[in-house]
Amino acid sequence: MSQKKRTKKRREDVAVKTVEGGGKGGSAAAKTRWSARFAVRLALLVLIIGLLFWARTSPAAQLLSLSELKDQRGALLAQVDDHYVSSVVIFVVVYIAVVALSIPAAAVLTLLAGFLFGTILGAVYVNVAATAGAGIVFLVARYLLGSWVQERYGERLRAFNEELRVHGHRYLLTLRLIPVIPFWLINLLAAMTKVPFRTFLWTTSLGILPGSLVYAYAGRQFGSLDSLAGLLSPGVVTAFCLLALLSALPLLREKFLHKKAGGRRR
């Protein structure tokens, strides 16, 4: 083998080793980045779990109970009369925190909103706060878990993601209109999907509006309420379910026609 050929071969060998070394280095760097992201997400998850535990067990949470707020309704009403704007701001901030931390006080606060601000304005303030709180949960859950789910199971979820891309707004709106489905559960499940944040927000705002109006209207009798039982009577639940069915009808019709067309082609 000539000197020129030997020199050329050595250069090729060096180039191959360099590429292989770069590949290994890149793989190691990717693993390091993944480990760092995992550590950050794990730390945030532990912090959030701690906050949720504190929020549910703290004595401060008892201040949002029906009995406690009933006892303070006179003082709260006077506060609203004297300082309306600041009262609205405080109410909205507290409601956002309740939703974001999944404290079981949203129904009581919605009743209180109707008592303090009236049915329409109370429902509006609740709607804004509940939507904002749900948005916070959605974004945090998507960062901590949603991206991981899509990275790990994205291929298996391809058809599911495509279905939600086309019809996600109908699914979310239907779920929001069914009062027996926990509010927080829909927030978490939606975050695991590829539903756009904007779609999540507007379907949440529209979907919770009927319930907000019902509770705010019932809040006019806040002082005489002894429990939340009976507020959602069978008739009210049935009405909500009919609304949910109405929102789902276009989707059901499309599915039916698609299936029928597929059967004809066979």
N, C-alpha and C positions, 0 to 999 in steps of 0.2 A: 504493500500500500504506500503510495507516495506521501511525501511530507504534507502537501496541500490537502489531500483527502483526510489524513489523520487530524490535521488542525481543524478542518470543517466538522469532523465527527465529534471532536472534543467540545466544540462550540454548541453543537446540537445537544450533547449530553448535559452540558451546563444549563442550557435553556430549559430542557425537560425538568431537571431538578429544581430549577427556580420556580417553574410553574407549579410543580408538585408542592414545593414548600409554601408558595403563596396560597395554594388551595387549602393546605392544612392550617396555615395561619388565619385565613379567612374563616374557616370553619370554627377555629378556636375563638375568634373574635365574636362570631355570631352566637356561640354558646355563652360567652361572657355577657353579651348584651341581653340574651334571653334570661339568664340567671338574675341579672340586675333588675329587669322588668318584673320578673316573678317575685323577687324580694320586696320590691316597692308595692306591688299589688297585694301581697300577703300582709305586709305591715298595715296598709290601708284597710284591708278587710278586718284584721284584728281590731284596729282602732274603731271601725264602724260598729262591729259587734259589741265592743265595750260601751260605745255611746248608746246603742239601742238598749242594752241591759240597764245602763244608768237611767235612761229616760223612762223606762217602764217601772223601775223600782224606786226612783227618787221621790221623796215627799213632795217635791214641787209638782209632780204629776197629779197628785191628789187635789191640787188647786183647780184642776180642770174637770173635776167630777161634777155631775149634775147637781148634787146636793150642795156642794160648796158654791157653785156659781149661782144657784137659786138664792142662797143666803146673801150673796153680794150683789144681787141684781139692782137694788136701789142705788148703791154707790156707783156701779158701772153705768147705769143710765144717766146719773148726774154727771159723771165724767164725760160721757158722749155729748150731753147737752152743753157743757162748758168748753170742751176741747174736741170738737168733732173730727177735725183732720188728723190730729195726733192719735186719737182713739182708733180711727180707721187704719192708720199705719201700724199701730201696735197690734191690732187684731190680725191684720194680714200677715205680719211677721210671725206671730205666734202660730197661726194656722199653717203657714209654710213649714215651720219647725215640726209641728205635730204630724204633718203628712210625710215629711222627709225622714223623720225618726220612727214612723209607724206607731205613734202613740195612739191608743184607742180612745180618742177624744174628739175626732172630727165631727161625728154626728151631734154631740152636745154643743160644740162650737157653732155648728150650722144653725141649730135651734136658737142659740144665743144671738147670732147675727140677725135672725128674723126679729127677735125681741128688741134688739138695740137699734137696728138700722131700717127696719121694715122689710117686707117680703122681697120686693124687687131689688133694692140696693143691697140688702143682706145676701141675696143669692148671687148678685154680681161680685161682691167682695169675696165670697166663698169660692166662686168659680175661678177668679183670678189667683187666689192663694192656693187652692187645691191643684190647679194646673201647674203653677210654678213649683210646688212641692213635688208633684209627680215627675216633672221635668228633671229636677235634681236627682231623684232616685234613678230615673232612666239613664241619665248620663253617667252617674257613678257606677251603676250596675253594668252598663255597657263597657266601661273602661276596665272594670275589675274582672268581669266574667264573660260578657258578650263577645269581645274580640277573641278571647281564648276558645270559646265554643265554636266560633266561625273558623278559626285557624285549624282547629283539630278535626271538626266534622263538616267543614265547608263543602266537601265533595258530596257527602251523603245528604246534605241539606240543600243541594242545588235546586231541586224541584220545589221544595218548600219555600226557599227564598224567592224563587220566581213567582210562585203563587202569591206571596205577600207583597211582592213588588207591584203586582197588578191589582190585587184585591185587598191589600192590607188595611186600607182605611175602612172598608166595610166590616171586616172581622173585628177590628178594634172598637168601632162604633157600636156594633152589636153587643160585644162583651161589656162595654161601659153601661149600656142601657139595662143590663140584667142586674138587679140590686143584690142578688144573693152571692155574686162573685166578689171576693175581697178586692178592694181597691189596690192594695199593695201588690197583690199577686199578679194583676195585669201589668203593673209597672215593671216588675221583674221579668216576666215572660216576654214582654215586648222588647226589653233591652237585649235579650238573647238572640233576637232576630235582626234582620237588616231593614226593618221598617224605618223610614226616615224620621228624624227628630221632629221635623215640622208636622208630618202626618200624625205622629204620636200626640203632639200638643193640641192640634185642632180637634182631633177625635175625642181627646180627653175633655176638652172644654165643652164641646157640644154634647157629649154623651152623659156628663154628670149634671147638666143643666136641669133636666126634669126633677131629679132627686133633690138638688139644691133648692129648687122652688118649693117642693113639697115640705121639706124640713124647715125652711125659712118661714113658710106660711104657718106651720104648726108651732113655731117659736113665738107666735103672738100670745100663746097661752103658757109661756115659759114658767111663770110663777105657780101654775097649778099642776105642772107635770111631775109625776112621782117616779117615772121610769121611761125608758125608750120603747118598751114593749107596746105594741099596738099602733105605733106610728106608721109602720108599713103593714097595713091591713092586707088581707088577701086580695081585696079589690085593687089596691094600689100596686101590689106586686104583679097582679095580672095585667094591669095597664102598662107597666114597665115592660113586661115580657112581650106584650103585643107591639109596643114601640120597637123593641129589639127585632121582632119578627119582621116588622115593616121595613126596617133598615136592611135586613138580610134578604128581602124578597128579590131585588135585582140580581144578587149573586146566585140565589137558588134557581132563579129562572134561567140565568146564563148556563149554570151547570146542567140543568135539565135539558136545555136545547142542545148543548154540546154533546151530551150523552146520547140524545135521540139521533143527532146527526151521525155520530159514530156508529150507532146501530144500523142505520140505513146503508152506510158505506159497506158494511159487512154483507 
